[in-house]
Amino acid sequence: MVLWLSVQSTMFVYAASGDAEAVRWFRLAAEQGYADAQYDLGLMYAEGRGVVEDDAQGVVWLRKAGDQGHAEAQFQLGKMFELGEGVTRDLDQATRWYRLAGEQGVVLAQYRLGKL
């Protein structure tokens, strides 16, 4: 396993060992409050990469990142609430999360907010 710390769009860049090892490292950082790692871990759960797919667990981690102002996590939460993935479908919550992401310049969030 090769692991580098990065200050770019994600906290960790990994190679060679695959998704299960990435989940382990993302979880360690996510539990310490790092929003990028919380976002990445949430996506891993939502997509079933390195873990059994679990949208509800994905929402838990995405919400932690979203509550810290992570724009991409806010966008993903908007989609999950809009589509009812891992949560009960709730267009008010979808609107809230899309608005937060859109205010930070996430164009797809602005588009989906307009469609709602």
N, C-alpha and C positions, 0 to 999 in steps of 0.2 A: 504494500500500500504506500503510495506516494501522496503526501498531503502538503499543500502550500496554503498559507494564510494569504488572503487577498483583501484589498480594500475596494475592489470593484463591485459589480452588481450583486454578487453573491459572496458570502463569507468564505466558502471553501471551494477550491477546485480540486477534484480528485481524479485519479487515474488508476487503472489496472485492477482494482479489486471489485468494482461494481457498486451497484445501488445499495446493497445491504450494509456495506461498510460506510457508505456515505450517510445512510440513515443514522448509524451509530454516532458519527461525528456531528451531524446536524443536531441530533437530540442533546448531546452534551452542551453544545453552544446555546441551543434553544432554551434549555432549562436554566441557563445563566442569564436569560433575558435578551439575547441578541436577536433583533427583529429579522435580519436577513436569514438567519438559521431557522427561525420560527416559520418564516415564509416558505423556505425550501422544504422543511419537514412537512408542512401542511400540504404542499404540492405532492410530495412523495406519497403521503397517505391517500390523497384524492386520486392519484393516478395509479396507485398500487405498484409503485416502484420501490423494491427493496423491502416492502412490507405487504401484508394483505391489504387490498384496497378497502378503505374505510373513510367514506366521505365525512362522517360525523367527527372522526378524530382529525381529519384535515381541517374542518371548520374550527375546531378548538385551537389549533396552532395558527391558522390564518388570522383568527380573531385576535390572538395575542400580538401578532405583528401589526395587524390593522389598527389596534388600539394605540400602538406606538407611532402611528402615522405612516406606516409602510404602504405606499401608494399601490403597488401591484397586489399586495395582499388585500387591500380594500376593494380593488377591482374584482379579484377572484371571489371575495365574499359577496359582492353584488351579484355576480353570476350565479353563485350557489343559492342565494336567496331567491333570485328570479326563477331559477329552474327547479328549486326544491331538492337540491343535491346535498344530503347530509343534514338538512334542516327542513322544517315545514316551509313550503313556498310562502313567501311574505314579500309582497311588492313594496311595502313601506320600508322594510329593512333593505331591500335591493336598492331602492331609491337613495336611502341614506348612504350606503357604502359607495354607490356609483358617484354620488355628489362629492363625497370626500376625495375619492380618487381623481375625479374630473377636475376638482379645484387645484390639484397638484399637476395637472397637465396630461393625465392619461386619456388620450384621445378616444380609445375604445369605450372607456367609461362614459365620456361625454356623449358618444353616439348612442350607447345603450340607454342612458338616462333619457335622451331625447325620444327614443322609441317607446319608453315606458309612459 
